[in-house]
Amino acid sequence: MLRGISPILGTIIISIITLGIFAALLYAFSYNIIGIITLKVKVSAAAQILVNSSSGEAYLQYFLVNGNNFYVHITHINVANQTTISVNITLKPGETYENVIRLPSTTHFQIGNYYTVVFVGYTAFGTTFSVNATALAINMQKETSHSTIAVY
């Protein structure tokens, strides 16, 4: 009678071990996927506002760095709650992006003041995010007298 039970017990034990290993692998896989989706987005931003004191024109100079292992897409930039600028910027993992854009003439900035610039977008997984930067308004003539500003 013991001979007939041994193959059945062996099959049950092997099946339990196999299911346990499969469950552990499935848990590890799903834990990593959920971890990637719910991780805090690591995008760094720096900005400054270049003001032409004689004409009042203003430009936003900004730098973005994607510190994630997935791409991010920036859809718009809000400058000092005065204006929202639509952009189409896709940053690959580890990519750096910099640009200078002209701000609408309806915006007014005081040289020496700090303003909040908010970059808004979404991740490769569809999660929306925003990154804030504090931008100092500087006099464009003094700070950029030896350099050329490219406006896009």
URJO-V22122 format. One record per residue. SS is DSSP state (H for helix, E for strand, L for the rest). Layout:
ss
SS
SS
//
This chain:
ss
L
H
H
H
H
H
H
H
H
H
H
H
H
H
H
H
H
H
H
H
H
H
H
H
H
H
H
H
H
H
H
H
H
H
H
H
H
H
L
L
L
L
E
E
E
E
E
E
E
E
E
L
L
L
L
L
L
E
E
E
E
E
E
E
E
E
L
L
L
L
L
E
E
E
E
E
E
E
E
L
L
L
E
E
E
E
E
E
E
E
E
L
L
L
L
E
E
E
E
E
E
E
L
L
L
L
L
L
L
L
L
L
L
E
E
E
E
E
E
E
E
E
E
L
L
L
L
E
E
E
E
E
E
E
E
E
E
E
E
H
H
H
H
L
L
L
L
L
L
L
L
L
//
